[in-house]
Amino acid sequence: MIVLKYGIYSVLGLTYLGLALGSLPGLRMNRATIALVGSAFLIALGVVTLHEAWEAIDAKTIVFLLSMMVVNANLAYAGFFPQALSVLLSFTRSPLGVLIALTFGSGILSAIFLNDTIALIFTPLTLSLTQALGLNPIPYLLAVAGATNIGSVATLSGNPQNILIGSFSGIGYLEFLRALSPVAVIGLIIQIGLLWLLYPEVRSRSVPQVSLQACDNLFTTKTRIFKPLYQKTLIITTGLLIAFVAGLPLTESALVAASLLLITRRVKPQRILKKVDWNLLVMFSGLFILTRVTQKLNLLQPFTHAINSAVGLLGVTAILSNLISNVPAVLLLQPLISKDDTHSWLLLAAGSTLAGNLTLFGSVANLIVAEAANELGYKLTFWEHLRFGAPLTVCTLFLVYLWVH
């Protein structure tokens, strides 16, 4: 019996360690496979049955995520995201203007669509743009990474943890938007001010003396628009956003929109489905099972008193989000919050999202930017990010405390 108990706690501890690190030494495993394998072993050890594990998976969250990924994939193929950035940058080409455009462009689009998608698409565009204008890419990469996290705090559809919170709490789309959009806007302004202080070269308001024709050619190449798909996707996405604002069920609305987009004669279905982040969906399923296990083992007891105050909840959320990532943190803490405690749900949503800016490993969006930049020959180091992320996180979490509290 004691051996079994130690076995269970060892598997659970090793699983969360792997989730924190993103891998396990000597093994080719990512967070998705770690969550899945850990869940399988815990089922095998009898902590939960297969039926209990299946019931632990929140179908609404999985379907909503999948549907939004399909919508985002269609927007990407249609050429919407590069076109949106091109429109923003048509107003300015100065270093400061580009910083402001990237910050608000990334932030606003992340509020509407999943932040990871924006990070994935904007990173290569940002690198190409800074190359064309002869600018240091690092502050602009940091702007994209930070803004995708900050902007996504504004809506229930902005990031995976907000999607979870929407499912658990029942908070309406408009209610959530009204509560946290001011935090997102002020947070983006704080980010611009911080980058202005840290990187003197971004302060210039004059256009660099380089070939602007090269920059124009960049966006001519990058913004290849597939008109029929573009128009169809924009109409359906607009309808989806109207449904959200009108208070229609989020999951059902997103599923209908995704289904309409999958009815097509122009795009092969495998091209869209290849863009779906199946790793994230598998990881979520595993995390739901792990959360059920922690509940069953009563491992959440130490957090019960710590989250009774706004400061305590924000502090615990920020620490857990950086130790095991924000989605697992939300899943761990959600059983301790009653469904009608809107105040605490908002603190959990904002805290888990904004804490992602603290370190390079704090959010998937940060890692996407760093990895994409690395593949293209630019190094965004842990310490470079921490110099920017630590003060940004402290300022924005203090802002959340003042605003929501």
Stockholm file with secondary structure:
# STOCKHOLM 1.0

chainA/1-405         MIVLKYGIYSVLGLTYLGLALGSLPGLRMNRATIALVGSAFLIALGVVTLHEAWEAIDAKTIVFLLSMMVVNANLAYAGFFPQALSVLLSFTRSPLGVLIALTFGSGILSAIFLNDTIALIFTPLTLSLTQALGLNPIPYLLAVAGATNIGSVATLSGNPQNILIGSFSGIGYLEFLRALSPVAVIGLIIQIGLLWLLYPEVRSRSVPQVSLQACDNLFTTKTRIFKPLYQKTLIITTGLLIAFVAGLPLTESALVAASLLLITRRVKPQRILKKVDWNLLVMFSGLFILTRVTQKLNLLQPFTHAINSAVGLLGVTAILSNLISNVPAVLLLQPLISKDDTHSWLLLAAGSTLAGNLTLFGSVANLIVAEAANELGYKLTFWEHLRFGAPLTVCTLFLVYLWVH
#=GR chainA/1-405 SS CHHHHHHHHHHHHHHHHHHHHSSCTTSCCCHHHHHHHHHHHHHHTTSSCHHHHHHHSCHHHHHHHHHHHHHHHHHHHHTHHHHHHHHHHTSCCSHHHHHHHHHHHHHHHHHHSCHHHHHHHHHHHHHHHHHHHTCCHHHHHHHHHHHHHHHHTTSTTSSHHHHHHHHHHCCCHHHHHHHHHHHHHHHHHHHHHHHHHHCGGGGCCSCCSSCHHHHHHHHHHHCCCCHHHHHHHHHHHHHHHHHHHTTCCHHHHHHHHHHHHHCCSSSCHHHHHTTSCHHHHHHHHHHHHHHHHHHHTTTTHHHHTGGGSHHHHHHHHHHHHHHHCHHHHHHHHGGGSCTTCHHHHHHHHHHHHHGGGSSTTSCHHHHHHHHHHHHTTCCCCHHHHHHHHHHHHHHHHHHHHHHHC
#=GC SS_cons         CHHHHHHHHHHHHHHHHHHHHSSCTTSCCCHHHHHHHHHHHHHHTTSSCHHHHHHHSCHHHHHHHHHHHHHHHHHHHHTHHHHHHHHHHTSCCSHHHHHHHHHHHHHHHHHHSCHHHHHHHHHHHHHHHHHHHTCCHHHHHHHHHHHHHHHHTTSTTSSHHHHHHHHHHCCCHHHHHHHHHHHHHHHHHHHHHHHHHHCGGGGCCSCCSSCHHHHHHHHHHHCCCCHHHHHHHHHHHHHHHHHHHTTCCHHHHHHHHHHHHHCCSSSCHHHHHTTSCHHHHHHHHHHHHHHHHHHHTTTTHHHHTGGGSHHHHHHHHHHHHHHHCHHHHHHHHGGGSCTTCHHHHHHHHHHHHHGGGSSTTSCHHHHHHHHHHHHTTCCCCHHHHHHHHHHHHHHHHHHHHHHHC
//
